[in-house]
Every structure is written in C-alpha cells, then in structure tokens.
C-alpha cells in the first residue's frame, strides 16, 4: 500500500475538489441544517458519501471501503474556506 504523499502525487486534487463540490451541491439539502458542523467524506468516482461526527470518523468509514482513494472532505454547513480556517485556527 502506498503512503499518503505518494497517493497525492498520483491524483488530480483539483479534479477531486471540483467533483466533490459538485456532488455535495446536489446532496447538501439532505444534511443542512440538521447536521451542521459534522463531516462528509465523498469518494468522487463512485459518488459514495460517508458521514461522521468528526472528520476522522468520516474519512475512516470511507477508507474502510476505498483504502487507496483520496476523498473530498466537507464540513456540513460551512463553505470551503471557512472549513479550512476552522481546521487550522479553531475557536
């Protein structure tokens, strides 16, 4: 199995972000506003979605099914920049 850095070198991260955002745009009404602050990990090729109370839980569920994939991760109810800011600069 390859390590995380090797995986990232072999994938088109921009394409994953684009497809992931498009998929989330189609399904977000299922999660917002009731699940605000929780996470979804989206495998963009299959369009499988994995819900978690935390980012670690969502990605863990996704990796159990797709161990060699890179996922689009979204914090429900937050835009992308707000999610990144919260992850690096929590309240």
C-alpha positions in Angstrom: 0.0 0.0 0.0 1.3 3.5 -0.9 1.8 6.3 1.6 -0.3 9.5 1.7 2.3 11.6 -0.1 2.6 9.1 -2.9 -1.2 9.0 -3.3 -1.4 12.7 -3.6 1.2 12.8 -6.3 -0.8 10.3 -8.3 -4.2 12.1 -8.2 -5.6 15.2 -9.6 -6.5 17.1 -6.4 -8.2 19.9 -8.3 -10.5 17.5 -10.1 -11.4 15.7 -6.8 -12.2 19.1 -5.3 -14.3 20.1 -8.3 -16.2 16.8 -8.5 -16.6 16.7 -4.7 -18.1 20.2 -4.5 -20.5 19.3 -7.4 -21.6 16.1 -5.6 -22.0 18.0 -2.3 -24.0 20.7 -4.0 -26.5 18.1 -5.2 -26.9 16.4 -1.8 -26.4 19.1 0.8 -30.1 19.6 1.4 -30.1 16.1 3.0 -27.7 17.3 5.7 -28.1 21.0 6.2 -29.0 22.5 8.6 -29.7 19.5 10.9 -26.1 18.1 10.7 -24.2 21.4 10.6 -20.7 21.0 11.9 -20.4 17.3 11.1 -18.5 15.9 8.2 -18.9 14.1 4.9 -16.1 12.2 3.1 -17.0 11.8 -0.6 -15.3 9.3 -2.9 -15.8 11.2 -6.2 -15.6 8.2 -8.7 -18.3 6.1 -7.1 -20.1 9.2 -5.5 -20.3 7.2 -2.3 -20.7 9.5 0.8 -19.6 8.7 4.3 -21.0 10.7 7.3 -19.2 11.3 10.5 -19.4 13.3 13.7 -15.8 14.2 13.1 -13.6 14.4 10.0 -11.6 11.4 11.3 -14.8 9.3 11.6 -16.0 10.2 8.1 -12.6 9.5 6.5 -12.2 6.3 8.5 -15.5 5.0 7.1 -14.6 6.0 3.6 -11.1 4.4 3.9 -12.6 1.1 5.1 -14.4 0.8 1.7 -11.9 2.6 -0.5 -8.5 2.2 1.1 -6.4 3.6 -1.7 -8.6 6.7 -2.6 -8.3 10.4 -1.8 -11.5 11.9 -0.6 -13.3 15.2 -0.8 -14.0 16.2 2.8 -16.6 18.8 3.7 -17.8 20.2 7.0 -21.5 20.4 6.7 -23.0 23.9 6.6 -19.7 25.6 6.0 -18.1 26.9 2.8 -14.6 25.5 1.9 -12.6 28.5 3.1 -14.4 28.6 6.4 -13.8 24.9 6.9 -10.1 25.2 6.2 -9.9 28.2 8.6 -11.7 26.3 11.3 -9.4 23.3 10.9 -6.2 25.4 11.2 -7.5 28.1 13.6 -10.2 26.6 15.8 -12.1 28.8 18.2 
